[in-house]
């Protein structure tokens, strides 16, 4: 290449090697592959810009969906909290009624509680007999 003064050594420092060439008519120097490298660069920059737009759209969509899910969860929580308050109030009212009935009828209350205790004791004996019978076999 040293004999031909119209060419220089290729420059391969970038992704695309370029060759500096001198036009014999105009004596201007130009770079072969410069247009291709510019096209590749422009294409890559366009792809990066398109990807940034897509990521932005996806981020906005995810933020919207997360916001909607948060609103739904908050609504469900408030609904559940209201129902729990109603249930607690109902149980409290029933407990007050039961306590009032026990105070008004202490003899009946003692009889009912004693009967429930005796039934529980009998059930315990029966279950222990059944379970110990299974162990003997």
C-alpha positions in Angstrom: 0.0 0.0 0.0 2.9 2.3 0.4 3.3 2.6 -3.4 -0.2 3.9 -3.9 -0.5 7.3 -2.3 -4.2 7.6 -2.8 -5.0 5.0 0.0 -4.3 5.0 3.7 -4.3 2.1 6.2 -7.8 1.2 7.4 -8.9 2.5 10.8 -10.4 -0.3 12.8 -10.7 1.4 16.2 -14.5 1.6 16.0 -17.1 -1.1 15.3 -16.9 -0.6 11.5 -13.5 -0.3 9.8 -13.2 2.7 7.6 -10.8 3.4 4.8 -9.7 6.9 3.9 -9.7 7.3 0.1 -8.6 10.2 -2.1 -10.8 11.0 -5.1 -8.5 11.2 -8.2 -10.6 13.9 -9.9 -11.3 16.3 -7.0 -8.4 15.2 -4.8 -10.8 15.2 -1.8 -10.4 12.6 0.9 -13.5 10.6 1.9 -14.2 7.7 4.2 -15.5 4.5 2.7 -18.2 2.9 5.0 -18.8 6.2 6.7 -22.4 6.3 5.3 -23.0 2.7 6.4 -21.6 3.4 9.9 -23.8 6.5 10.1 -26.9 4.5 9.0 -26.1 1.8 11.6 -25.6 4.5 14.3 -28.9 6.2 13.4 -30.7 2.9 13.3 -29.4 1.9 16.8 -30.3 5.4 18.2 -33.8 5.0 16.8 -34.1 1.5 18.3 -32.9 2.9 21.7 -35.4 5.7 21.5 -38.2 3.3 20.6 -37.3 1.0 23.5 -37.3 4.0 25.9 -40.8 4.9 24.8 -42.0 1.3 25.3 -40.4 1.1 28.7 -42.1 4.4 29.6 -45.5 3.0 28.4 -45.0 -0.2 30.4 -44.0 1.7 33.5 -47.1 3.9 33.2 -49.3 0.9 32.7 -47.9 -0.9 35.7 -48.3 2.2 37.8 -51.9 2.5 36.8 -52.6 -1.2 37.5 -50.8 -1.0 40.9 -52.9 2.0 41.7 -56.1 0.2 40.7 -55.2 -2.8 42.8 -54.4 -0.6 45.8 -57.8 1.1 45.5 -59.5 -2.3 45.3 -57.6 -3.6 48.3 -58.4 -0.5 50.3 -62.1 -0.8 49.4 -62.2 -4.5 50.4 -60.4 -3.6 53.6 -62.9 -0.9 54.5 -65.8 -3.2 53.6 -64.4 -6.0 55.8 -63.7 -3.5 58.6 -67.3 -2.4 58.5 -68.7 -5.9 58.5 -66.4 -6.8 61.4 -67.7 -3.9 63.4 -71.3 -5.0 62.7 -70.4 -8.5 63.8 -68.8 -7.3 67.0 -71.7 -5.1 67.8 -74.1 -8.0 67.2 -72.1 -10.4 69.5 -71.9 -7.7 72.1 -75.7 -7.2 72.0 -76.3 -11.0 72.3 -73.9 -11.2 75.2 -75.8 -8.4 77.0 -79.0 -10.3 76.4 -77.5 -13.5 77.7 -76.1 -11.8 80.8 -79.4 -10.2 81.5 -81.2 -13.5 81.2 -78.7 -15.1 83.6 -79.2 -12.3 86.2 -83.0 -12.6 85.9 -83.0 -16.4 86.3 -80.0 -17.5 88.5 -81.5 -20.9 89.3 -82.1 -21.8 85.7 -78.6 -20.5 84.8 -77.1 -22.8 87.5 -79.1 -25.7 86.3 -78.2 -25.2 82.6 -74.5 -24.7 83.4 -74.4 -27.8 85.7 -76.1 -29.9 83.0 -73.7 -28.8 80.3 -70.8 -29.6 82.7 -72.1 -33.1 83.4 -72.7 -33.7 79.7 -69.1 -32.7 79.0 -67.8 -35.0 81.7 -69.9 -37.9 80.4 -68.7 -37.2 76.8 -65.1 -37.2 78.1 -65.5 -40.6 79.8 -67.1 -42.1 76.7 -64.4 -40.8 74.4 -61.6 -42.0 76.8 -63.2 -45.5 76.9 -63.5 -45.6 73.1 -59.9 -44.4 72.6 -58.5 -46.7 75.3 -60.4 -49.6 73.7 -58.6 -49.0 70.4 -55.2 -49.1 72.2 -55.9 -52.5 73.8 -56.4 -54.1 70.4 
